[in-house]
Amino acid sequence: MKTIFDKTTEDELIGRIGSLDENSKAQWGKMNVRQMVKHCIVADEMFQEKKIYSRTFLGLLIGKMALKGMLKDEAPMMRNAPTHPKFKIAETEGDLVAEKKKWVSLVKEYEHFSSPEFVHWFFGKMTKEQMGQFVYKHADHHLRQFGV
């Protein structure tokens, strides 16, 4: 399974991010391209432990099972999956070029990631391997959402 910790996969994601522009339209969901990029920035900041979010009650109940199901194969994430309110981006305007540069910078930071165990707000404790696979799946999901 692909992981953000693989240099070839990292380069693929960076190329796909570079393909986004103001004319990129969502094939599903409610976000515009700028909101999606900002959403992915916020998610990567969480994975890199720059921001910490509390576990949710539902996550405590079914998070581990949901993670196992999500990472069982290479299939893309399901469309219109629910997200934590903190990851919903309200602002619809902004500098897409600057936001893309920030996202690329965060993707490159995974090359130096060293935290052995991460706690996700829904899934709970994740190994580095699980996190690497999920980070890729999340980015891939949103890039597919915008046709790249």
Residue pairs with C-beta under 8 A, 6 or more apart in sequence:
1 71
1 73
1 74
1 133
1 136
2 9
2 74
2 133
2 136
2 137
2 140
3 9
3 129
3 132
3 133
3 135
3 136
4 10
4 13
4 107
4 110
4 132
4 135
4 136
4 139
5 110
5 113
5 128
5 132
6 132
7 111
9 136
10 107
10 108
10 110
10 111
13 107
13 136
13 139
13 140
13 143
14 104
14 107
14 108
16 143
16 148
17 37
17 100
17 103
17 104
17 107
17 143
17 148
18 100
18 104
19 148
20 33
20 37
20 96
20 100
20 143
20 146
20 148
21 33
21 96
22 33
22 96
24 33
24 146
24 147
24 148
25 33
25 146
25 147
26 32
26 33
26 36
26 145
26 146
27 144
27 145
27 146
27 147
28 79
28 80
28 145
29 79
29 80
29 145
31 39
31 89
31 145
32 92
33 96
33 146
34 91
34 92
34 93
34 94
34 96
34 99
35 89
35 91
35 92
36 89
36 142
36 145
36 146
37 96
37 99
37 100
37 103
38 89
38 91
38 94
38 99
39 83
39 87
39 88
39 89
39 142
40 103
40 138
40 139
40 142
41 99
41 102
41 103
41 106
42 51
42 86
42 87
42 89
43 87
43 135
43 138
44 103
44 106
44 107
44 109
44 135
45 51
45 106
46 52
46 53
46 120
46 121
47 118
47 131
47 135
48 106
48 109
48 110
48 113
49 115
49 118
53 84
53 86
53 121
54 121
55 63
55 119
55 121
55 122
55 124
56 84
56 121
56 122
58 122
59 120
59 121
59 122
59 123
59 124
60 124
63 120
63 122
63 123
63 124
64 123
64 124
66 122
66 123
67 120
67 123
67 124
67 126
67 130
67 134
70 77
70 134
70 137
71 130
71 133
71 134
71 137
76 137
76 140
76 141
76 144
77 137
77 138
77 140
77 141
79 145
81 141
84 121
84 122
107 139
110 132
110 135
113 128
115 128
116 127
116 128
117 125
117 126
117 127
117 128
118 125
118 126
118 128
118 131
119 125
119 126
120 126
120 131
120 134
123 130
123 134
126 134
